[in-house]
């Protein structure tokens, strides 16, 4: 671990000033990802800016009937908040499917959005990685690819985004609030994370001199018909092989609106609105769900050892949609 200095800030303006003045500085809150990266010498910040004293720990109603979650609210507090459980149970289920209770107690909402890939080659400084060193090459391509992406890949990177929470936020169409030197702006969740393209070292569309202040949820949370399905190698404390957040709005067995977000298959939580649109006006049947699953995974590309992910993703989509269509909504993780 490299030497670094430490600064604590007490307001958002001070945090923005601190990060804008030092491109090698990093914000730290719970530290559940950043400290791991520092120990492995993947991240080598010149300075840590402690933001744990910022007033960003509230969960409150918005003027349009939605919910605003401060960036420093812990994953545990989100998962068990009464309004989240009542109005956005999909989000609660997704968070509880991730990590361990100890990590959820420390991890913040903003940090969860910013966590980096768990690709083994990214963590291994002995191997070339375009995410660590642009232009170095991607060791995963041609390597051990069991956990890697099948959608949205490029010749420069096939890593996946590891978050469970973010998959649910994608399905719910959340909005990310950030503040920088030019003031506050909103980023639609589907535009927050990036596919790798030829710049895999850039994970998000948040600028380096901005700080996440909140995540806002729309008024409608699909509380009646939802499911979060996480397929993994073991039942606890494991990253997904494939995960699916499904949400439906139905009348008399006919789907009015459907949303499906996939995790662990791409560099970002994956949605395909054109494929989702095929749900509208259709019966909530296995045939409908299989057709949508085929569309969602159309264009998938395997890299050898992750070939199984393509049929697995299709089956997981169908299963999650069937769970969402059930009378009592989705099951527990």
C-alpha positions in Angstrom: 0.0 0.0 0.0 1.4 3.4 -1.0 1.7 6.4 1.4 -1.2 8.8 1.4 -2.5 11.8 3.3 -5.9 12.0 5.0 -8.4 14.8 5.0 -11.9 15.1 6.5 -14.6 17.3 5.1 -17.8 18.4 6.7 -19.9 19.7 3.8 -20.5 18.9 0.1 -18.9 22.1 -1.1 -15.7 21.2 0.8 -15.7 17.7 -0.6 -16.0 19.1 -4.2 -13.2 21.5 -3.6 -10.9 18.8 -2.2 -11.5 16.3 -5.0 -11.3 19.0 -7.8 -7.8 20.1 -6.6 -6.2 16.6 -6.7 -6.8 14.1 -9.5 -5.2 11.3 -7.5 -7.4 11.8 -4.4 -10.3 9.5 -3.6 -13.4 9.8 -1.4 -13.7 7.2 1.3 -16.9 6.3 3.3 -17.4 2.7 4.3 -14.2 1.7 2.4 -15.4 -1.8 1.6 -14.1 -1.8 -1.9 -11.5 1.0 -1.9 -9.5 -0.4 0.9 -9.3 -3.8 -0.8 -8.1 -2.1 -4.0 -5.5 -0.2 -2.1 -4.2 -3.3 -0.3 -3.7 -4.9 -3.8 -2.0 -1.7 -5.2 -4.7 -1.4 -7.8 -5.8 2.0 -6.4 -2.9 4.2 -5.2 -4.5 7.5 -4.1 -2.3 10.4 -3.0 -5.0 11.4 -0.5 -8.1 10.0 1.1 -11.0 12.4 1.6 -13.2 11.2 4.5 -16.8 12.1 3.6 -18.5 10.2 6.5 -19.4 13.5 8.2 -21.4 14.9 5.3 -25.1 15.3 5.8 -26.1 12.6 3.4 -27.6 10.0 5.6 -31.3 10.7 5.2 -34.1 8.8 3.5 -36.9 11.2 2.7 -39.9 11.7 0.5 -39.5 13.8 -2.7 -42.0 16.4 -4.0 -43.2 14.0 -6.7 -44.0 11.2 -4.3 -40.7 9.3 -4.7 -38.0 8.6 -2.3 -34.5 10.2 -1.9 -31.8 8.1 -0.4 -28.7 9.9 0.8 -25.4 8.7 -0.6 -24.0 7.8 2.8 -27.0 5.7 4.0 -25.7 2.2 4.6 -26.9 -0.7 2.5 -28.4 -2.3 5.7 -30.4 0.9 6.5 -31.8 1.0 3.0 -32.8 -2.7 3.0 -34.6 -2.5 6.2 -36.2 0.9 5.9 -40.0 0.6 6.3 -40.7 2.7 3.2 -38.2 0.7 1.1 -39.7 -2.6 2.3 -43.2 -1.4 1.6 -42.8 0.5 -1.6 -39.6 -0.8 -3.2 -39.2 -4.4 -2.0 -37.3 -5.3 -5.1 -34.5 -3.0 -3.9 -34.6 -4.5 -0.4 -34.4 -8.1 -1.7 -31.5 -7.2 -4.0 -29.4 -5.6 -1.3 -30.0 -8.6 1.1 -28.8 -10.9 -1.6 -25.4 -9.2 -1.7 -22.3 -9.5 0.4 -22.5 -10.2 4.2 -24.3 -8.5 7.0 -21.0 -7.0 8.2 -20.3 -5.5 4.8 -23.8 -4.2 4.3 -23.5 -2.5 7.7 -20.5 -0.5 6.4 -21.1 -0.1 2.7 -22.8 3.1 1.5 -25.2 3.7 -1.3 -22.8 5.9 -3.1 -19.9 3.5 -2.6 -22.1 0.6 -4.0 -22.6 2.6 -7.2 -18.9 3.2 -7.5 -17.6 -0.2 -6.7 -15.3 -1.6 -9.3 -15.2 -5.0 -11.1 -14.2 -8.1 -9.2 -12.3 -9.5 -12.2 -9.3 -11.4 -10.9 -7.0 -10.0 -13.6 -8.0 -6.5 -12.6 -6.9 -7.3 -9.0 -3.6 -9.0 -10.1 -0.9 -6.4 -10.9 1.2 -9.2 -12.5 -1.2 -9.4 -15.4 -2.0 -6.8 -18.1 -5.3 -5.0 -17.6 -6.8 -2.2 -19.6 -8.9 -1.1 -16.6 -5.7 -0.5 -14.6 -3.4 0.6 -17.4 -5.2 1.7 -20.6 -3.6 0.1 -23.6 -2.0 -2.8 -21.6 -4.3 -5.4 -23.0 -7.0 -7.7 -21.4 -5.7 -10.8 -19.8 -9.2 -12.1 -19.3 -9.8 -12.6 -23.0 -8.2 -16.0 -23.6 -8.0 -16.6 -19.8 -10.3 -17.9 -17.1 -13.6 -16.4 -18.1 -16.2 -18.3 -16.0 -17.3 -15.0 -14.3 -17.0 -12.7 -17.2 -19.4 -10.8 -19.4 -21.5 -12.0 -22.3 -23.2 -8.7 -23.3 -21.8 -5.3 -24.1 -18.2 -6.5 -24.3 -15.4 -5.1 -26.3 -11.9 -6.3 -27.4 -10.6 -4.2 -24.5 -12.5 -5.6 -21.6 -15.0 -8.3 -20.6 -15.4 -7.6 -16.9 -18.8 -7.4 -15.2 -20.3 -5.0 -12.7 -20.6 -6.8 -9.4 -23.4 -5.0 -7.6 -26.8 -6.5 -6.7 -28.3 -3.2 -5.5 -27.5 -1.5 -8.9 -29.5 -4.2 -10.8 -32.6 -3.4 -8.8 -32.0 0.4 -9.2 -31.7 -0.1 -13.0 -35.1 -1.9 -13.1 -36.7 0.8 -10.9 -35.3 3.6 -13.2 -33.6 5.4 -10.3 -31.9 8.8 -10.8 -28.4 9.6 -9.4 -27.8 13.0 -8.0 -24.2 14.3 -8.2 -22.6 17.7 -7.3 -19.5 19.2 -8.8 -17.8 22.6 -9.4 -20.7 23.5 -11.8 -23.4 22.6 -9.3 -25.8 19.7 -9.1 -27.0 17.5 -11.9 -29.1 14.4 -12.3 -28.0 11.2 -14.2 -30.6 8.6 -15.2 -29.5 5.3 -13.8 -29.2 3.7 -17.2 -26.7 6.3 -18.2 -24.7 6.2 -15.0 -22.5 3.1 -15.7 -20.7 2.6 -19.0 -20.0 -0.3 -21.3 -16.2 -0.7 -21.7 -15.8 0.3 -25.4 -12.2 1.5 -25.9 -12.1 3.2 -22.4 -12.7 0.4 -19.9 -10.9 2.3 -17.2 -13.8 4.8 -17.1 -16.6 3.0 -15.2 -19.2 5.7 -14.9 -20.4 9.0 -16.4 -19.8 10.8 -13.1 -17.0 13.2 -13.6 -13.9 12.8 -11.3 -14.5 16.1 -9.7 -18.1 15.3 -8.7 -19.6 13.6 -5.7 -22.7 11.4 -5.5 -25.1 13.0 -3.1 -28.3 10.9 -3.4 -30.2 8.3 -5.4 -33.8 9.1 -6.1 -36.5 6.5 -6.7 -39.7 7.3 -8.7 -43.1 7.2 -7.0 -44.0 3.8 -8.5 -42.0 0.9 -7.1 -43.7 -2.2 -8.5 -44.4 -3.4 -4.9 -46.9 -6.0 -6.0 -45.2 -8.0 -8.7 -41.4 -8.2 -8.5 -38.6 -10.7 -8.2 -34.9 -10.7 -7.6 -33.1 -13.9 -8.6 -29.4 -14.4 -7.9 -27.7 -17.5 -9.3 -24.3 -18.1 -7.7 -21.8 -20.8 -6.8 -22.8 -20.9 -3.2 -25.8 -19.7 -1.2 -24.1 -16.8 0.6 -21.4 -14.2 0.3 -20.7 -14.9 -3.4 -21.0 -12.7 -6.5 -23.6 -13.6 -9.0 -23.1 -15.7 -12.1 -26.3 -14.2 -13.3 -28.8 -12.1 -11.5 -32.2 -10.8 -12.6 -34.5 -8.0 -11.3 -37.9 -8.3 -12.7 -40.9 -6.0 -12.2 -44.4 -6.3 -13.7 -47.6 -4.3 -13.8 -50.6 -6.5 -14.7 -54.4 -6.5 -15.1 -56.4 -9.7 -15.2 -53.4 -11.8 -16.3 -52.3 -9.4 -19.0 -49.0 -7.5 -18.7 -49.3 -3.7 -19.0 -45.6 -2.9 -18.3 -42.6 -5.1 -17.7 -39.0 -4.4 -16.7 -36.0 -6.7 -16.6 -32.5 -5.8 -15.5 -29.6 -8.3 -15.6 -26.6 -8.4 -13.4 -23.2 -10.2 -13.8 -23.5 -10.4 -17.5 -22.1 -7.0 -18.6 -19.9 -4.1 -17.5 -23.1 -2.4 -16.2 -26.5 -3.5 -15.1 -28.1 -4.6 -18.4 -31.5 -3.6 -19.8 -32.9 -3.8 -23.2 -36.0 -1.6 -23.6 -36.9 -3.0 -27.0 -37.0 -6.5 -25.6 -39.0 -5.4 -22.5 -41.6 -3.7 -24.8 -42.5 -7.2 -26.0 -44.1 -7.9 -22.6 -46.7 -5.1 -22.9 -50.1 -6.4 -23.9 -49.1 -10.1 -23.7 -50.3 -12.7 -21.3 -48.2 -13.6 -18.3 -47.2 -17.0 -19.7 -44.1 -19.0 -20.0 -44.2 -18.6 -23.8 -44.2 -14.8 -23.4 -41.4 -14.9 -20.9 -39.3 -17.3 -23.1 -39.7 -15.0 -26.1 -38.5 -12.0 -24.1 -35.6 -14.0 -22.6 -34.4 -14.8 -26.1 -34.6 -11.2 -27.1 -32.8 -10.0 -24.0 -29.8 -12.3 -24.6 -29.8 -11.9 -28.3 -26.3 -10.8 -29.4 -24.6 -12.4 -26.4 -21.1 -13.6 -27.0 -19.2 -16.1 -24.9 -15.5 -16.4 -24.2 -15.2 -20.1 -23.7 -15.6 -20.9 -20.0 -18.6 -18.6 -19.6 -20.6 -20.1 -22.4 -23.0 -21.6 -19.8 -24.1 -18.1 -18.9 -26.1 -17.6 -22.0 -28.7 -20.5 -21.4 -28.4 -19.8 -17.7 -29.4 -16.1 -18.2 -32.4 -17.2 -20.3 -33.6 -19.6 -17.7 -33.1 -17.0 -14.9 -35.1 -14.4 -16.8 -38.0 -16.8 -17.3 -38.0 -17.9 -13.7 -37.8 -14.4 -12.3 -40.7 -13.2 -14.6 -42.8 -16.2 -13.4 -42.1 -15.3 -9.8 -42.9 -11.6 -10.5 -46.2 -12.6 -12.1 -47.2 -14.7 -9.0 -49.9 -13.2 -6.8 -47.6 -12.3 -3.9 -44.7 -11.0 -5.9 -41.1 -12.0 -5.7 -39.5 -14.3 -3.2 -36.7 -13.7 -0.7 -33.1 -14.0 -1.8 
